[in-house]
């Protein structure tokens, strides 16, 4: 029996900001992020006025390794959450590796051995906006 081809995902309604910096601190307890607050500007928009219209305030945040580990959305973590067996207590966990994952995210590895988490930049921007609090502009994925 044939099934129909999967439908493509809809385009995001909000632009995803460009990531400008990803930096792991020396003790590997925090990932520091800086987003431009604006999406990549298409090459067709060469006029300065068009480029200025797309600019927005930057967003900077520092996300702790335990918070990032608890925010993992890999299949295993989501399944554990659905079963009620996911422990969100990751005190003492540090980051062991940060690697690019395509053009739109990073793969994070943790000291507890977990290395399956792929964190799209849009998701990191949402986590950063939540961590930054209400004083900074909200960045929606």
C-alpha positions as semicolon CSV with decimal commas, in nm:
position;residue;x (nm);y (nm);z (nm)
1;X;0,000;0,000;0,000
2;X;0,139;0,338;-0,100
3;X;0,129;0,640;0,124
4;X;0,134;0,998;0,009
5;X;0,456;1,197;0,029
6;X;0,499;1,400;0,348
7;X;0,393;1,760;0,322
8;X;0,667;2,024;0,358
9;X;0,675;2,221;0,679
10;X;0,536;2,573;0,654
11;X;0,781;2,862;0,656
12;X;0,819;3,027;0,997
13;X;0,595;3,330;1,041
14;X;0,864;3,524;1,225
15;X;1,215;3,578;1,089
16;X;1,489;3,385;1,265
17;X;1,770;3,613;1,386
18;X;2,127;3,562;1,271
19;X;2,359;3,406;1,525
20;X;2,663;3,630;1,570
21;X;2,850;3,454;1,848
22;X;2,854;3,119;2,026
23;X;3,111;3,099;2,301
24;X;3,166;2,838;2,569
25;X;3,316;2,971;2,891
26;X;3,634;2,818;3,035
27;X;3,461;2,613;3,303
28;X;3,216;2,480;3,041
29;X;2,918;2,575;3,256
30;X;2,769;2,841;3,027
31;X;2,714;2,888;2,657
32;X;2,719;3,258;2,564
33;X;2,509;3,358;2,265
34;X;2,468;3,677;2,064
35;X;2,196;3,717;1,802
36;X;2,174;4,010;1,564
37;X;1,799;4,031;1,607
38;X;1,749;4,029;1,232
39;X;1,726;3,757;0,971
40;X;1,983;3,716;0,697
41;X;1,932;3,991;0,439
42;X;1,865;3,860;0,089
43;X;2,118;3,972;-0,174
44;X;1,833;4,134;-0,365
45;X;1,800;4,396;-0,089
46;X;2,101;4,609;-0,163
47;X;1,958;4,950;-0,075
48;X;2,063;5,074;0,272
49;X;1,704;5,176;0,353
50;X;1,581;4,823;0,284
51;X;1,857;4,675;0,499
52;X;1,789;4,921;0,784
53;X;1,421;4,827;0,784
54;X;1,517;4,468;0,868
55;X;1,744;4,556;1,158
56;X;1,638;4,501;1,517
57;X;1,808;4,515;1,857
58;X;2,061;4,247;1,936
59;X;1,996;3,976;2,195
60;X;2,271;3,844;2,419
61;X;2,230;3,564;2,668
62;X;2,424;3,316;2,874
63;X;2,259;2,974;2,904
64;X;2,375;2,732;3,170
65;X;2,471;2,376;3,082
66;X;2,205;2,232;3,318
67;X;1,936;2,451;3,157
68;X;2,044;2,348;2,808
69;X;2,050;1,981;2,908
70;X;1,700;2,010;3,055
71;X;1,581;2,181;2,735
72;X;1,700;1,900;2,507
73;X;1,437;1,807;2,249
74;X;1,601;1,493;2,108
75;X;1,376;1,189;2,055
76;X;1,505;1,010;2,366
77;X;1,447;1,310;2,595
78;X;1,102;1,380;2,450
79;X;1,010;1,012;2,497
80;X;1,134;1,021;2,858
81;X;0,924;1,333;2,918
82;X;0,617;1,163;2,772
83;X;0,674;0,860;2,998
84;X;0,733;1,081;3,300
85;X;1,085;0,944;3,350
86;X;1,276;1,257;3,244
87;X;1,469;1,413;3,529
88;X;1,510;1,788;3,478
89;X;1,771;1,802;3,757
90;X;2,105;1,831;3,582
91;X;2,298;2,017;3,852
92;X;2,670;1,985;3,796
93;X;2,638;1,894;3,428
94;X;2,881;2,077;3,200
95;X;2,919;2,104;2,826
96;X;3,190;1,884;2,678
97;X;3,155;1,969;2,310
98;X;2,984;2,223;2,084
99;X;2,977;2,139;1,713
100;X;2,800;2,296;1,415
101;X;2,501;2,104;1,286
102;X;2,437;2,223;0,935
103;X;2,384;2,593;0,880
104;X;2,106;2,634;1,133
105;X;2,211;2,484;1,463
106;X;2,461;2,317;1,692
107;X;2,501;1,975;1,849
108;X;2,575;1,993;2,221
109;X;2,741;1,717;2,422
110;X;2,723;1,703;2,800
111;X;2,933;1,560;3,083
112;X;2,657;1,310;3,168
113;X;2,726;1,139;2,834
114;X;2,428;1,283;2,647
115;X;2,533;1,390;2,298
116;X;2,219;1,362;2,085
117;X;2,080;1,711;2,134
118;X;2,057;1,927;1,823
119;X;1,972;2,286;1,909
120;X;1,852;2,494;1,611
121;X;1,950;2,862;1,634
122;X;1,580;2,954;1,642
123;X;1,536;2,734;1,952
124;X;1,847;2,883;2,116
125;X;1,712;3,231;2,041
126;X;1,384;3,141;2,214
127;X;1,573;2,999;2,515
128;X;1,792;3,311;2,522
129;X;1,488;3,540;2,512
130;X;1,331;3,348;2,800
131;X;1,655;3,366;2,999
132;X;1,699;3,737;2,927
133;X;1,367;3,826;3,084
134;X;1,115;4,094;2,991
135;X;1,365;4,382;2,967
136;X;1,504;4,268;2,634
137;X;1,312;4,228;2,308
138;X;1,144;3,893;2,255
139;X;1,284;3,677;1,974
140;X;1,040;3,424;1,839
141;X;1,160;3,112;1,655
